[in-house]
Amino acid sequence: MASEVRQRAKAQSASPLGPLGIEAALEAKANPSIQPRPKIFDEFALTDRVAVVSGGNRGLGLEMAIALCEAGARAVYCFDLPEEPSEVFVASREYVSKLGNDSRLEYFAADVCDQQLLWKKVEEIGDKEQRLDICVAAAGILKPHIECLEYPADVFREVVEVNTTGVLFTAQAAGRQMARFGRGGSIILIASMSGSITNRDHAWVSYNSSKAAVLQMARSMACELGEKRIRVNSLSPGHIYTQMTAAYLDKQPHLLDKWSGMNPLGRLGRPDELRGVVTWLASDASTFCTGSDIIVSGGHHSW
Ligand SMILES: NC(=O)c1ccc[n+]([C@@H]2O[C@H](COP(=O)([O-])OP(=O)(O)OC[C@H]3O[C@@H](n4cnc5c(N)ncnc54)[C@H](O)[C@@H]3O)[C@@H](O)[C@H]2O)c1
């Protein structure tokens, strides 16, 4: 009886990479002709996968897109507002083309608020590549602080439109293609620690609210899409120096020490410190992770 349960449990959750860890050790013990080799990096490999990344013209989106390319993705399609990609994107695309792993970084212009355009563009990617495996919804905006009791309707709506509704439209566009090809997939919604904590002295009622909604969006979509093997998680960074945060920090230099002192590591994060976690979430190394919020904040939320 116990062994029947064990067999059923094994069949339910067989790794696409074959036996790993203890199972691989037992297989090698039973069959001495098997030469053991490390497999942990195979689990992180994104060989031949196809991805879309919103807000991928710069900042965290572009940083994460490069990581996916380095992990072996066939193509990572970044999109953002400008008609033409930035210089930093062009340099990154050239860098990826020289990695020697046949990975491609691509760019197209689209506004995350345009649901029909996103669905169409990502469907075209599906038609061309015949698969869609990974989505990183990184586009977002942060507005200057305005007191919550005075917060204007149009600014609040704009922030929610991009940071929440636009994230849904991006995830939908990718998820529809993942469902179409039936191979499952991984959708990573870039939220923020500001979705679950509120910073003393710089509460942003629109940003905090829009990001909190993304945490629940990830859980809700994960529950609906699990049976299609489409995983949905949110990734919540702490303070990282990018153009978004530079808008505050460069104008108020004293904030650097202040924000750095707000986490136990005593510094801001670097954009590249999200490379590992996004690759993990995108890959087969995280196949049992869905509906979770992964906080990468230097411990900011622990205080
Ligand atoms: N930098 C941080 O400290 C930090 C912390 C937590 C969360 N985040 C989140 O990470 C994500 C990336 O932020 P970043 O720091 O790289 O900022 P960023 O401003 O450098 O990048 C955001 C990108 O989103 C794009 N974008 C904005 N509105 C768009 C729209 N309507 N359609 C398409 N693209 C649009 C921008 O053009 C820009 O390229 C955001 O969602 C942000 O809220 C950042």
The ligand as an SDF file (V2000), in Angstrom:
LIG
                    3D

 44 48  0  0  0  0  0  0  0  0999 V2000
   14.1020   50.2570   -8.3890 N   0  0  0  0  0  0  0  0  0  0  0  0
   13.5390   49.8470   -7.2590 C   0  0  0  0  0  0  0  0  0  0  0  0
   14.0250   50.1480   -6.1400 O   0  0  0  0  0  0  0  0  0  0  0  0
   12.3010   49.0050   -7.2900 C   0  0  0  0  0  0  0  0  0  0  0  0
   11.8750   48.4370   -6.0860 C   0  0  0  0  0  0  0  0  0  0  0  0
   10.7310   47.6520   -6.0930 C   0  0  0  0  0  0  0  0  0  0  0  0
   10.0350   47.4280   -7.2570 C   0  0  0  0  0  0  0  0  0  0  0  0
   10.4730   47.9930   -8.4260 N   0  0  0  0  0  0  0  0  0  0  0  0
    9.6810   47.7260   -9.6120 C   0  0  0  0  0  0  0  0  0  0  0  0
   10.5090   47.1740  -10.6130 O   0  0  0  0  0  0  0  0  0  0  0  0
    9.9840   47.5020  -11.9010 C   0  0  0  0  0  0  0  0  0  0  0  0
   11.0970   48.1050  -12.7390 C   0  0  0  0  0  0  0  0  0  0  0  0
   11.4960   49.3340  -12.1220 O   0  0  0  0  0  0  0  0  0  0  0  0
   12.8840   50.0480  -12.3910 P   0  0  0  0  0  0  0  0  0  0  0  0
   13.4250   50.4110  -11.0770 O   0  0  0  0  0  0  0  0  0  0  0  0
   13.6960   49.2570  -13.3390 O   0  0  0  0  0  0  0  0  0  0  0  0
   12.3350   51.4070  -13.0410 O   0  0  0  0  0  0  0  0  0  0  0  0
   12.5910   52.0720  -14.4680 P   0  0  0  0  0  0  0  0  0  0  0  0
   11.8200   53.3390  -14.4300 O   0  0  0  0  0  0  0  0  0  0  0  0
   14.0470   52.1380  -14.7590 O   0  0  0  0  0  0  0  0  0  0  0  0
   11.9380   51.0250  -15.4860 O   0  0  0  0  0  0  0  0  0  0  0  0
   10.5580   50.9220  -15.6710 C   0  0  0  0  0  0  0  0  0  0  0  0
   10.2980   50.7400  -17.1430 C   0  0  0  0  0  0  0  0  0  0  0  0
    8.8850   50.5990  -17.3240 O   0  0  0  0  0  0  0  0  0  0  0  0
    8.5420   51.2960  -18.5020 C   0  0  0  0  0  0  0  0  0  0  0  0
    7.1280   51.6730  -18.5110 N   0  0  0  0  0  0  0  0  0  0  0  0
    6.4950   52.5820  -17.7340 C   0  0  0  0  0  0  0  0  0  0  0  0
    5.2200   52.6980  -18.1010 N   0  0  0  0  0  0  0  0  0  0  0  0
    5.0220   51.8290  -19.1320 C   0  0  0  0  0  0  0  0  0  0  0  0
    3.9080   51.4940  -19.9370 C   0  0  0  0  0  0  0  0  0  0  0  0
    2.7180   52.1060  -19.7780 N   0  0  0  0  0  0  0  0  0  0  0  0
    4.0630   50.5550  -20.9020 N   0  0  0  0  0  0  0  0  0  0  0  0
    5.2630   49.9550  -21.0960 C   0  0  0  0  0  0  0  0  0  0  0  0
    6.3610   50.2390  -20.3680 N   0  0  0  0  0  0  0  0  0  0  0  0
    6.2350   51.1700  -19.3920 C   0  0  0  0  0  0  0  0  0  0  0  0
    9.4230   52.5490  -18.4510 C   0  0  0  0  0  0  0  0  0  0  0  0
    9.4870   53.1920  -19.7290 O   0  0  0  0  0  0  0  0  0  0  0  0
   10.7320   51.9700  -17.9850 C   0  0  0  0  0  0  0  0  0  0  0  0
   11.5620   51.5580  -19.0410 O   0  0  0  0  0  0  0  0  0  0  0  0
    8.8190   48.4530  -11.6570 C   0  0  0  0  0  0  0  0  0  0  0  0
    7.6100   47.7300  -11.7100 O   0  0  0  0  0  0  0  0  0  0  0  0
    9.0730   48.9560  -10.2520 C   0  0  0  0  0  0  0  0  0  0  0  0
    7.9000   49.3670   -9.6120 O   0  0  0  0  0  0  0  0  0  0  0  0
   11.5830   48.7840   -8.4650 C   0  0  0  0  0  0  0  0  0  0  0  0
  1  2  1  0
  2  3  2  0
  2  4  1  0
  4  5  1  0
  4 44  2  0
  5  6  2  0
  6  7  1  0
  7  8  2  0
  8  9  1  0
  8 44  1  0
  9 10  1  0
  9 42  1  0
 10 11  1  0
 11 12  1  0
 11 40  1  0
 12 13  1  0
 13 14  1  0
 14 15  2  0
 14 16  1  0
 14 17  1  0
 17 18  1  0
 18 19  2  0
 18 20  1  0
 18 21  1  0
 21 22  1  0
 22 23  1  0
 23 24  1  0
 23 38  1  0
 24 25  1  0
 25 26  1  0
 25 36  1  0
 26 27  1  0
 26 35  1  0
 27 28  2  0
 28 29  1  0
 29 30  1  0
 29 35  2  0
 30 31  1  0
 30 32  2  0
 32 33  1  0
 33 34  2  0
 34 35  1  0
 36 37  1  0
 36 38  1  0
 38 39  1  0
 40 41  1  0
 40 42  1  0
 42 43  1  0
M  CHG  2   8   1  16  -1
M  END
$$$$
